């Protein structure tokens, strides 16, 4: 493996880029593919072990995984000792495995999404090679590696990157059967991947959006007359087998869960069963209670950046797609129609999040793949890439300079978030200017791709170092332990998962869905049961209770955008508590008392 790298290092850059313009030989393809893979590993993998889980979702899933390891309860995810019914457990299992293998949350929590991103890239490149040849395969991999949302989510420990891996695997299997088949083994693997996607996040069936165009091509006569390549017809037998495989994969988790929840003696498990099977699936889609956005949210606010920079090519890609679709090119029609239907599917739900669009990115690259050799020759497209790089680099450079000289608005923002990124922004902006000077408009796309790689590497190193202390409360919770003592009990009313994750001592919380006022009343009652207990709370919430003796309170300062108080039990003796106002949950801990039993609550 050293020889291809050594040969590359002694060759001018234009020889490397020329390989994308002419169809490479097998040896050239392997060398260039190796370099692309090394680039992907560097861009997606660098930064592992350099930061803690950050809000919004990362601490929650890390806490789920950590509690699985602490309690041995893998079938029913918990968060702070409380059942967590919002998502199926597969992503938590993957996180728990990587944390167990590495022996560290900090090292393990990012590994599942990084591997999922690399796996997705491998499948896109391989399928494009089989459908369009080696040159297009290399370009498709590079295109996916520049897609902003794809790289962002591959470097974020959220559930959607693993979902995208399974939806891409399902699409890969179905497309191998449809376009390169018949290949019923791949067909069934695709359905198995959908089953695994369902127990990752309920929408694992998104690859079924390939079927409308597939059925139309298969039964309209175009599959034999005009479609290129000829498409494998779907049969009822194949459909039944596929559905059976998918249901078996889902049943491997669902059946034991339902049995334990239905015939167990814990009513909380029955509530978990009903929530995960019904509320978090159909009800969340049809009658969502959170992240409410208008129908055009994705088109107007998400796709312009999520599909960047691929979306720059749309003025030329859309007419080219139309010409190929008129010829019934199934290699274009299937992935493109699937991406469009996914956008429509999520647009119809009142609840919307930008991350829901992630599964469309590999499909978009597959649909755009055969156009890439022609697109990269478009002078105006290079101008657009040049302009986008100038815009991004210019904004960062100007903002960095203004922040460094102390412009009030930027200074206030930096103080609020406890981050001063000005030097980093200036350096990234200067690099953009240097690339623009080198590339000129005629090589704008290559300059943009190079800058994005540099940006992600610097984000994962310098950026992590700048932000971790502000986005992870590790230092604050270590200070709390120093003040209270390692064995002192800590209450976290209306808690955020990142604080409970970093807690160094026995901790309790009062129910994620419980109103904050009820949590505080329950916390007061708990604090007053025994001296030596403490409460960790947001200052703006605790200040509402005049009964708290503020002269006994320890102001811990700002963390994650809020000011925090550490309140001893002795400061709440005048507060009226209520033991029945809220449930009490004990967060599992690896800190047993000296007798070896669980600390007394």
C-alpha positions as CSV (number, residue, x, y, z in Angstrom):
1,X,0.0,0.0,0.0
2,X,3.0,2.3,0.4
3,X,4.0,2.2,-3.3
4,X,0.9,3.9,-4.7
5,X,1.1,6.6,-2.1
6,X,4.8,7.1,-2.9
7,X,4.1,7.3,-6.6
8,X,1.4,9.8,-6.0
9,X,3.6,12.1,-3.9
10,X,6.1,12.3,-6.7
11,X,3.6,13.2,-9.4
12,X,2.3,16.7,-10.1
13,X,-1.3,17.5,-9.1
14,X,-2.5,17.9,-12.7
15,X,-1.6,14.2,-13.3
16,X,-3.8,13.2,-10.4
17,X,-6.7,15.4,-11.6
18,X,-6.3,14.1,-15.2
19,X,-7.4,10.6,-14.0
20,X,-10.8,12.0,-13.4
21,X,-11.0,13.2,-17.0
22,X,-10.1,9.9,-18.7
23,X,-11.2,6.5,-17.8
24,X,-8.4,5.1,-15.7
25,X,-6.9,1.6,-16.0
26,X,-7.5,-1.0,-13.3
27,X,-4.2,-0.2,-11.7
28,X,-4.8,3.6,-11.9
29,X,-8.3,3.1,-10.5
30,X,-6.9,1.2,-7.5
31,X,-4.3,3.8,-6.7
32,X,-6.7,6.7,-7.0
33,X,-9.4,4.8,-5.1
34,X,-6.9,4.2,-2.3
35,X,-6.1,7.9,-2.1
36,X,-9.8,8.7,-2.1
37,X,-10.3,6.2,0.7
38,X,-7.4,7.7,2.7
39,X,-8.9,11.1,2.2
40,X,-12.3,9.9,3.4
41,X,-10.8,8.3,6.5
42,X,-8.9,11.5,7.3
43,X,-11.9,13.8,6.8
44,X,-14.5,11.6,8.5
45,X,-12.3,10.0,11.2
46,X,-10.1,12.8,12.4
47,X,-11.2,14.2,15.7
48,X,-12.3,10.9,17.4
49,X,-11.2,11.1,21.0
50,X,-10.7,14.9,20.9
51,X,-14.1,15.9,22.3
52,X,-17.0,14.9,24.5
53,X,-20.6,14.4,23.3
54,X,-22.2,17.8,22.5
55,X,-25.8,18.8,22.6
56,X,-28.4,18.4,21.2
57,X,-28.6,14.6,20.7
58,X,-25.1,13.2,21.3
59,X,-25.2,13.2,25.2
60,X,-28.6,11.5,25.2
61,X,-27.5,8.6,23.1
62,X,-24.1,8.3,24.9
63,X,-26.0,8.3,28.2
64,X,-28.3,5.5,26.8
65,X,-25.3,3.4,25.8
66,X,-23.5,4.1,29.1
67,X,-26.5,3.0,31.2
68,X,-26.8,-0.2,29.1
69,X,-23.2,-1.0,30.1
70,X,-23.7,-0.1,33.7
71,X,-27.0,-2.0,34.2
72,X,-26.8,-4.8,31.7
73,X,-30.3,-3.8,30.5
74,X,-29.9,-3.7,26.7
75,X,-33.5,-4.4,25.6
76,X,-35.0,-1.3,27.1
77,X,-32.9,1.9,26.8
78,X,-32.8,4.2,29.8
79,X,-31.8,7.8,30.4
80,X,-31.0,8.8,33.9
81,X,-32.7,5.7,35.3
82,X,-35.9,6.4,33.3
83,X,-37.1,4.5,30.3
84,X,-36.3,6.2,27.0
85,X,-39.0,5.3,24.5
86,X,-38.3,7.8,21.7
87,X,-36.1,5.6,19.5
88,X,-35.4,1.9,18.9
89,X,-32.2,0.6,20.5
90,X,-29.9,-0.3,17.6
91,X,-27.9,2.9,17.6
92,X,-27.6,2.7,21.3
93,X,-26.3,-0.9,21.0
94,X,-23.7,0.2,18.4
95,X,-22.6,3.1,20.7
96,X,-22.4,0.8,23.8
97,X,-20.3,-1.7,21.8
98,X,-17.8,1.0,20.7
99,X,-17.7,2.5,24.2
100,X,-17.0,-1.0,25.6
101,X,-14.3,-1.8,23.1
102,X,-12.5,1.5,23.6
103,X,-13.2,1.7,27.3
104,X,-14.1,5.4,27.0
105,X,-17.2,7.4,26.1
106,X,-14.9,10.1,24.6
107,X,-13.2,7.7,22.3
108,X,-16.2,5.4,21.5
109,X,-19.2,7.6,20.9
110,X,-18.3,8.9,17.5
111,X,-17.1,5.5,16.0
112,X,-20.6,4.2,14.8
113,X,-21.4,7.2,12.7
114,X,-17.9,7.5,11.3
115,X,-18.0,3.8,10.2
116,X,-21.5,4.3,8.9
117,X,-20.3,7.3,6.8
118,X,-17.4,5.3,5.4
119,X,-19.7,2.4,4.6
120,X,-22.1,4.6,2.8
121,X,-19.3,6.1,0.7
122,X,-18.1,2.6,-0.2
123,X,-21.5,1.5,-1.4
124,X,-22.1,4.6,-3.5
125,X,-18.7,4.3,-5.2
126,X,-19.1,0.5,-5.8
127,X,-22.6,0.8,-7.3
128,X,-21.5,3.8,-9.5
129,X,-18.5,1.8,-10.8
130,X,-20.8,-1.1,-11.7
131,X,-23.3,1.1,-13.4
132,X,-21.1,3.8,-15.0
133,X,-17.5,2.8,-14.9
134,X,-14.4,3.7,-12.9
135,X,-14.0,7.4,-13.7
136,X,-17.6,8.1,-12.6
137,X,-17.2,6.0,-9.5
138,X,-14.2,8.1,-8.3
139,X,-16.1,11.3,-9.1
140,X,-19.1,10.1,-7.2
141,X,-17.1,9.3,-4.1
142,X,-15.5,12.8,-4.3
143,X,-18.9,14.4,-4.8
144,X,-20.3,12.6,-1.7
145,X,-17.3,13.5,0.3
146,X,-17.9,17.2,-0.4
147,X,-21.6,17.1,0.4
148,X,-21.9,19.3,3.5
149,X,-24.7,17.5,5.4
150,X,-23.1,14.1,4.8
151,X,-19.7,15.0,6.3
152,X,-21.4,17.0,9.1
153,X,-23.5,14.0,10.2
154,X,-20.7,11.5,9.7
155,X,-18.8,13.5,12.3
156,X,-21.8,13.8,14.7
157,X,-23.0,11.0,17.0
158,X,-26.7,11.3,16.0
159,X,-28.9,8.4,14.9
160,X,-29.5,9.6,11.3
161,X,-26.1,8.6,9.9
162,X,-26.5,5.0,10.9
163,X,-30.1,5.2,9.5
164,X,-28.6,6.5,6.2
165,X,-26.1,3.6,6.1
166,X,-29.0,1.1,6.3
167,X,-31.2,3.0,3.8
168,X,-28.2,3.2,1.4
169,X,-27.5,-0.5,1.9
170,X,-31.1,-1.3,1.2
171,X,-31.1,0.9,-1.9
172,X,-27.8,-0.7,-3.0
173,X,-29.3,-4.2,-2.7
174,X,-32.5,-3.2,-4.5
175,X,-30.7,-1.4,-7.3
176,X,-28.3,-4.4,-7.7
177,X,-31.3,-6.5,-8.3
178,X,-33.1,-4.0,-10.4
179,X,-30.3,-2.8,-12.7
180,X,-27.7,-5.5,-12.6
181,X,-29.8,-8.5,-11.8
182,X,-31.7,-10.6,-11.3
183,X,-29.8,-10.8,-8.0
184,X,-32.2,-12.1,-5.4
185,X,-29.6,-12.3,-2.7
186,X,-29.0,-8.5,-2.9
187,X,-32.8,-8.0,-3.1
188,X,-33.2,-9.9,0.2
189,X,-30.3,-8.1,1.8
190,X,-31.9,-4.8,0.9
191,X,-35.1,-5.8,2.7
192,X,-33.0,-7.0,5.7
193,X,-31.3,-3.6,5.8
194,X,-34.7,-1.9,5.8
195,X,-35.6,-4.1,8.9
196,X,-32.4,-3.0,10.6
197,X,-33.2,0.6,9.6
198,X,-36.6,0.3,11.3
199,X,-35.1,-0.7,14.6
200,X,-32.6,2.1,14.2
201,X,-35.2,4.8,13.5
202,X,-38.8,4.0,12.4
203,X,-38.4,5.3,8.9
204,X,-36.1,2.6,7.7
205,X,-38.5,1.8,4.9
206,X,-37.5,4.9,3.0
207,X,-35.9,2.8,0.2
208,X,-39.4,1.6,-0.8
209,X,-39.6,5.0,-2.6
210,X,-37.6,3.2,-5.3
211,X,-40.6,1.0,-6.2
212,X,-43.0,3.3,-8.0
213,X,-40.5,4.1,-10.8
214,X,-39.3,0.5,-10.8
215,X,-42.9,-0.8,-11.2
216,X,-43.6,1.8,-13.9
217,X,-40.5,0.8,-15.9
218,X,-41.1,-2.9,-15.4
219,X,-44.7,-3.0,-16.5
220,X,-45.0,-0.1,-19.0
221,X,-42.9,-1.9,-21.7
222,X,-40.1,0.6,-21.4
223,X,-37.9,-1.8,-19.5
224,X,-37.5,-3.8,-22.7
225,X,-37.7,-1.1,-25.4
226,X,-36.0,2.0,-24.1
227,X,-34.7,1.6,-20.6
228,X,-30.9,1.4,-20.1
229,X,-30.1,-1.0,-18.6
230,X,-33.0,-3.3,-18.8
231,X,-34.7,-3.5,-15.5
232,X,-35.5,-6.7,-13.6
233,X,-39.3,-7.1,-13.2
234,X,-40.7,-7.4,-9.7
235,X,-42.7,-10.5,-8.8
236,X,-45.1,-11.2,-6.1
237,X,-43.0,-14.0,-4.8
238,X,-40.0,-11.7,-4.4
239,X,-42.1,-9.1,-2.7
240,X,-43.4,-11.6,-0.2
241,X,-39.9,-13.0,0.5
242,X,-38.6,-9.5,1.0
243,X,-41.3,-8.4,3.4
244,X,-40.8,-11.6,5.3
245,X,-37.1,-10.9,5.7
246,X,-37.7,-7.3,6.8
247,X,-40.3,-8.4,9.4
248,X,-38.0,-11.1,10.7
249,X,-35.3,-8.5,11.3
250,X,-37.8,-6.2,13.1
251,X,-39.2,-9.2,15.1
252,X,-35.8,-10.1,16.4
253,X,-36.1,-6.9,18.6
254,X,-39.8,-6.3,18.7
255,X,-41.1,-9.7,19.7
256,X,-38.9,-10.1,22.8
257,X,-39.6,-6.5,23.7
258,X,-43.4,-6.9,23.4
259,X,-43.3,-10.2,25.3
260,X,-41.3,-8.7,28.2
261,X,-43.4,-5.6,28.3
262,X,-46.8,-7.3,28.0
263,X,-46.3,-10.2,30.4
264,X,-43.9,-8.5,32.8
265,X,-45.0,-6.9,36.1
266,X,-43.7,-3.4,35.4
267,X,-46.4,-1.0,33.9
268,X,-43.6,1.3,32.8
269,X,-42.5,-1.3,30.3
270,X,-46.1,-1.5,28.8
271,X,-46.1,2.2,28.5
272,X,-42.7,2.0,26.7
273,X,-44.1,-0.6,24.3
274,X,-47.1,1.5,23.4
275,X,-45.0,4.7,23.0
276,X,-42.3,3.2,20.8
277,X,-44.7,1.2,18.6
278,X,-47.4,3.9,18.1
279,X,-46.7,7.4,19.4
280,X,-43.1,7.5,18.0
281,X,-44.1,6.2,14.6
282,X,-47.5,7.0,13.1
283,X,-48.5,9.7,15.6
284,X,-45.1,11.4,15.4
285,X,-45.4,11.6,11.6
286,X,-49.1,12.5,11.2
287,X,-49.6,14.6,14.3
288,X,-46.2,15.8,15.4
289,X,-45.9,17.8,18.6
290,X,-42.4,19.1,18.1
291,X,-40.2,20.8,15.4
292,X,-43.3,22.2,13.6
293,X,-42.4,23.8,10.3
294,X,-44.3,24.8,7.1
295,X,-44.5,22.5,4.1
296,X,-41.8,24.3,2.2
297,X,-39.2,24.2,5.1
298,X,-37.0,21.6,3.3
299,X,-37.0,23.3,0.0
300,X,-36.4,26.8,1.3
301,X,-34.3,26.3,4.4
302,X,-32.6,22.9,4.4
303,X,-31.8,21.6,0.9
304,X,-29.9,24.7,-0.2
305,X,-27.2,24.0,2.4
306,X,-27.7,20.2,2.9
307,X,-27.1,19.5,-0.8
308,X,-24.3,22.0,-1.1
309,X,-22.2,22.1,-3.2
310,X,-24.0,19.5,-5.4
311,X,-27.0,21.9,-5.7
312,X,-24.7,24.3,-7.7
313,X,-24.9,21.9,-10.6
314,X,-28.7,21.9,-10.8
315,X,-29.0,24.5,-13.7
316,X,-27.2,21.9,-15.9
317,X,-28.1,18.7,-14.1
318,X,-31.9,19.2,-14.4
319,X,-32.0,19.5,-18.2
320,X,-29.6,16.5,-18.5
321,X,-31.8,14.5,-16.1
322,X,-34.8,15.4,-18.2
323,X,-33.2,14.2,-21.4
324,X,-32.1,10.9,-19.8
325,X,-35.5,10.4,-18.2
326,X,-37.2,10.8,-21.6
327,X,-35.0,7.9,-22.7
328,X,-36.2,5.9,-19.6
329,X,-32.7,5.7,-18.2
330,X,-33.4,3.7,-15.1
331,X,-30.0,4.4,-13.6
332,X,-31.2,8.0,-13.2
333,X,-34.9,7.5,-12.7
334,X,-34.8,5.2,-9.7
335,X,-32.4,7.1,-7.4
336,X,-33.7,10.5,-8.5
337,X,-37.4,9.6,-8.0
338,X,-36.5,8.1,-4.6
339,X,-34.8,11.3,-3.4
340,X,-37.8,13.4,-4.6
341,X,-40.3,11.1,-2.9
342,X,-38.4,11.2,0.4
343,X,-38.5,15.0,0.3
344,X,-42.2,14.9,-0.4
345,X,-42.8,12.3,2.3
346,X,-41.2,14.4,5.1
347,X,-42.6,17.6,3.8
348,X,-46.1,16.3,4.4
349,X,-45.5,15.8,8.1
350,X,-45.9,18.9,10.3
351,X,-42.8,17.9,12.3
352,X,-39.6,18.6,10.4
353,X,-35.8,18.5,11.2
354,X,-33.1,19.3,8.7
355,X,-31.3,16.0,9.5
356,X,-34.3,14.0,8.0
357,X,-32.9,14.9,4.5
358,X,-29.6,13.0,5.1
359,X,-30.8,9.8,3.4
360,X,-31.4,11.7,0.2
361,X,-27.8,12.8,-0.2
362,X,-26.4,9.4,-1.4
363,X,-29.4,9.0,-3.7
364,X,-28.7,12.4,-5.2
365,X,-25.1,11.5,-5.8
366,X,-26.2,8.3,-7.5
367,X,-28.6,10.2,-9.8
368,X,-25.9,12.8,-10.6
369,X,-23.1,10.4,-11.0
370,X,-23.2,9.8,-14.8
371,X,-23.4,13.6,-15.3
372,X,-20.3,14.4,-13.3
373,X,-17.7,14.0,-16.1
374,X,-19.5,16.6,-18.1
375,X,-20.4,18.9,-15.2
376,X,-16.8,19.3,-14.1
377,X,-16.0,20.7,-17.6
378,X,-18.6,23.4,-17.2
379,X,-16.8,26.7,-17.0
380,X,-19.8,28.5,-15.3
381,X,-20.1,25.7,-12.7
382,X,-16.5,26.3,-11.8
383,X,-17.3,30.0,-11.5
384,X,-20.1,29.2,-9.1
385,X,-17.7,27.1,-7.0
386,X,-15.3,29.9,-7.1
387,X,-18.0,32.3,-5.9
388,X,-19.2,30.1,-3.2
389,X,-15.7,29.6,-1.8
390,X,-15.2,33.4,-2.0
391,X,-18.4,33.9,-0.1
392,X,-17.7,31.3,2.7
393,X,-14.0,32.3,3.0
394,X,-14.7,36.0,2.9
395,X,-17.4,35.8,5.6
396,X,-15.1,33.8,7.9
397,X,-12.2,36.1,7.3
398,X,-14.2,39.3,7.9
399,X,-16.0,37.9,10.9
400,X,-12.6,36.7,12.4
401,X,-11.0,40.1,11.9
402,X,-14.0,42.0,13.4
403,X,-14.2,39.6,16.3
404,X,-10.4,40.0,17.0
405,X,-10.7,43.8,17.1
406,X,-13.6,43.5,19.6
407,X,-16.8,44.5,17.7
408,X,-19.4,44.6,20.4
409,X,-22.0,42.2,18.9
410,X,-19.4,39.5,18.2
411,X,-17.7,40.1,21.6
412,X,-21.1,39.5,23.4
413,X,-21.7,36.4,21.4
414,X,-18.2,35.0,22.3
415,X,-18.8,35.8,25.9
416,X,-22.2,34.2,26.0
417,X,-20.9,30.9,24.5
418,X,-17.4,31.2,26.1
419,X,-15.7,30.7,22.7
420,X,-13.3,33.0,20.8
421,X,-12.8,31.4,17.3
422,X,-11.4,34.5,15.7
423,X,-7.9,33.2,14.9
424,X,-9.3,30.0,13.5
425,X,-11.7,31.9,11.3
426,X,-9.0,34.2,10.1
427,X,-6.7,31.3,9.2
428,X,-9.5,29.4,7.4
429,X,-10.4,32.6,5.5
430,X,-6.8,33.2,4.5
431,X,-6.6,29.6,3.2
432,X,-9.7,30.2,1.1
433,X,-8.1,33.4,-0.3
434,X,-5.0,31.5,-1.1
435,X,-6.9,28.7,-2.9
436,X,-8.9,31.3,-4.9
437,X,-5.6,32.9,-6.0
438,X,-4.2,29.6,-7.0
439,X,-7.2,28.1,-8.7
440,X,-8.7,31.2,-10.4
441,X,-12.3,30.8,-11.6
442,X,-11.4,28.0,-14.2
443,X,-10.6,25.6,-11.3
444,X,-13.2,26.8,-8.8
445,X,-14.7,23.4,-8.0
446,X,-11.3,21.9,-7.2
447,X,-10.5,24.9,-4.9
448,X,-13.8,24.5,-3.2
449,X,-13.3,20.7,-2.7
450,X,-9.8,21.3,-1.3
451,X,-11.0,24.0,1.1
452,X,-13.8,21.8,2.4
453,X,-11.4,19.1,3.2
454,X,-9.1,21.6,5.0
455,X,-12.2,23.1,6.8
456,X,-13.4,19.7,8.1
457,X,-9.9,18.7,9.3
458,X,-9.4,22.0,11.1
459,X,-13.0,21.8,12.5
460,X,-12.2,18.4,14.0
461,X,-8.9,19.5,15.6
462,X,-8.6,23.2,16.2
463,X,-12.4,23.7,16.3
464,X,-12.9,20.9,18.7
465,X,-10.2,22.3,21.0
466,X,-11.9,25.7,21.0
467,X,-15.4,24.5,21.6
468,X,-15.2,21.4,23.8
469,X,-14.9,23.3,27.1
470,X,-18.0,25.4,26.2
471,X,-20.2,22.6,24.8
472,X,-19.2,19.9,27.3
473,X,-19.8,20.4,31.0
474,X,-17.0,18.0,32.0
475,X,-15.0,20.7,33.9
476,X,-18.0,22.1,35.6
477,X,-19.2,18.7,36.8
478,X,-15.7,18.0,38.1
479,X,-15.8,21.2,40.0
480,X,-19.2,20.2,41.4
481,X,-17.7,16.9,42.7
482,X,-14.8,18.8,44.3
483,X,-17.2,21.1,46.1
484,X,-19.8,18.5,47.3
485,X,-17.5,15.4,47.6
486,X,-17.6,12.3,45.5
487,X,-20.2,10.5,47.6
488,X,-22.7,13.4,48.0
489,X,-26.0,13.0,46.2
490,X,-27.0,15.5,43.5
491,X,-30.4,16.4,42.2
492,X,-30.8,17.7,38.7
493,X,-34.3,19.1,38.1
494,X,-35.3,19.9,34.5
495,X,-31.9,18.4,33.6
496,X,-30.0,18.4,30.3
497,X,-28.4,15.0,29.4
498,X,-24.9,16.4,29.0
499,X,-24.8,17.3,32.7
500,X,-26.0,14.0,33.8
501,X,-23.6,12.2,31.5
502,X,-20.7,14.1,33.0
503,X,-21.9,13.9,36.6
504,X,-19.2,12.4,38.8
505,X,-21.4,11.4,41.7
506,X,-24.7,9.7,42.6
507,X,-27.5,11.7,40.9
508,X,-31.2,11.7,40.7
509,X,-33.7,13.3,38.3
510,X,-37.5,13.7,38.3
511,X,-38.8,12.6,34.9
512,X,-38.0,14.1,31.5
513,X,-41.7,14.9,30.7
514,X,-42.5,16.2,34.2
515,X,-43.3,20.0,34.3
516,X,-40.3,22.0,35.7
517,X,-42.4,23.4,38.6
518,X,-43.3,19.9,39.8
519,X,-39.7,18.7,39.5
520,X,-38.5,21.5,41.8
521,X,-41.2,20.8,44.4
522,X,-40.1,17.1,44.4
523,X,-36.5,18.2,44.5
524,X,-37.1,20.4,47.6
525,X,-38.8,17.5,49.4
526,X,-35.9,15.1,48.5
527,X,-33.2,17.6,49.6
528,X,-34.8,18.1,53.0
529,X,-34.9,14.4,53.8
530,X,-31.2,14.3,54.6
531,X,-28.4,16.8,55.1
532,X,-25.5,16.8,52.7
533,X,-27.6,16.7,49.6
534,X,-27.2,19.2,46.8
535,X,-29.2,20.5,43.8
536,X,-27.7,21.6,40.4
537,X,-30.0,23.9,38.6
538,X,-30.2,26.7,36.1
539,X,-30.0,30.1,37.8
540,X,-32.9,31.6,35.8
541,X,-35.2,28.8,37.1
542,X,-34.0,28.6,40.7
543,X,-34.3,32.4,41.0
544,X,-38.1,32.1,40.7
545,X,-38.1,30.4,44.1
546,X,-37.6,33.2,46.7
547,X,-37.4,30.6,49.4
548,X,-33.9,29.6,48.3
549,X,-31.4,31.4,50.5
550,X,-29.2,32.9,47.8
551,X,-26.3,33.7,50.2
552,X,-25.7,30.0,50.6
553,X,-25.8,29.3,46.8
554,X,-22.6,28.7,44.8
555,X,-22.8,30.4,41.4
556,X,-20.9,28.1,39.0
557,X,-21.0,30.5,36.0
558,X,-22.0,30.0,32.4
559,X,-22.0,26.6,30.7
560,X,-23.8,25.7,27.5
561,X,-25.3,29.2,27.3
562,X,-26.9,29.2,30.8
563,X,-25.8,30.3,34.3
564,X,-25.8,27.5,36.8
565,X,-26.3,27.3,40.6
566,X,-25.1,24.7,43.0
567,X,-27.6,24.7,45.9
568,X,-27.0,22.9,49.2
569,X,-29.9,21.3,51.1
570,X,-29.5,23.8,53.9
571,X,-30.4,26.6,51.5
572,X,-33.9,25.2,50.8
573,X,-35.2,24.6,54.3
574,X,-37.8,27.3,53.8
575,X,-39.0,25.8,50.4
576,X,-42.2,23.8,50.3
577,X,-41.6,20.4,48.9
578,X,-44.0,17.7,47.8
579,X,-43.0,14.0,47.6
580,X,-45.9,13.3,45.3
581,X,-45.3,16.1,42.7
582,X,-43.0,14.0,40.5
583,X,-41.4,10.6,40.2
584,X,-37.8,10.1,41.3
585,X,-35.2,8.3,39.1
586,X,-31.8,7.2,40.2
587,X,-29.1,7.5,37.5
588,X,-27.0,4.3,37.4
589,X,-23.5,4.9,38.6
590,X,-20.3,3.1,38.8
591,X,-19.7,4.5,42.3
592,X,-21.1,2.0,44.9
593,X,-20.9,2.9,48.5
594,X,-18.3,1.3,50.8
595,X,-20.4,-1.7,51.7
596,X,-20.7,-2.6,48.0
597,X,-24.4,-1.9,47.7
598,X,-26.1,0.9,45.9
599,X,-26.0,4.2,47.8
600,X,-29.1,5.0,49.7
601,X,-31.6,7.4,48.1
